[in-house]
Amino acid sequence: MASISQNAAEELLRKVDRSFAAQWPIFWLPQVTSPFGWRPDPHQLGVERAFRAKVYHNGLDIRAGVGDPVRSIWPGVVIRVWQDDRNGNAIRILHLAHPEVVSGYAHLDLTKVVPGQIAVTPTRIALSGNSGRTEGAHLHFCVSVDRQWVDPTAALENNWTVDQFVEQLAAGDNHPKV
């Protein structure tokens, strides 16, 4: 099999990246169990929901069972794969058509990519799970633009390309209400 240079691969990905409409990271009908933004602290156990402290949720929690396949929302390059007590097993993907756009995937059971690897939609990048600080199996999905968390819901529901997503943000749409 012929190989290509990293620069050639990145240039190819920049071109491909622009043509892909956003796809939900879980392969089948998605159900958001916790939306983006302020919410009652799910980890404040023993306190009635209405009286829990409000905490900022930087992404979407999407219903998933342990072992469900996870894909990247848009093609990109894996920039980080790690494990910690909060996120569990997690992945960050940089979307080269807009290097300011990074997507994240957390609470994974198993990661199937390594840093530097190109993640082309709909290739499986991981299996969902219950790792880290969770109340049950799900996928935590988030997107940052210029290191600011943004609500990815509209991109997913409207199947926007990464270009369309960035255009909507520039137009003032889809900004988080923090």
C-alpha positions, 0 to 999 in steps of 0.5 A: 500500500502506498503511503503519503506524507503527513502534509499531503494527508492534511491537505487532503483532509482539509478538502474532504472535511468541508464536504461532510455534513455533521453526523451524530456521534452515535450511529443510531437515533440519538437521544440527548439526555442532558443538553448544553448549558446550565443544569442541576448538578447530577452528582449532588446525590441526596438533594432533590433536583430542584434544589441542586446547585447549578453547574455548567455543562460544556456539551451534550450527553447522548444516550448510549450503551456500553460498547455502542460505536462512536464516530467523529462528527466531522473528519479530522485528526486526533490530537489527544487520547487520554484517561482521567477520573472525570472524563474517563477514556476520552478523545479530542479531534481537530477539524483541519478545515477550521483548526479552531474547531475541536470536538471531544468524546468522553466516558468511553469504554474503549478508544480505537484511535491514537494521536496523529491518526486521521479520523474519517467519518463514519469510521469508528473512533471508540466504543461508548461506555461508563468510564470516569464520573458518570451516573450511567453509560452515555457519550459526553460530546462537546465542541470548542471553537477558539477554546470556547465551548459552543452548543453543537446541537444545531450543527447536528440537527441541521447536518451542517458542514464544519464551514456552515457551523463556523459561518453560523457562529460568525453570524452570531447564531448558536452562541452559548448563553453562559 
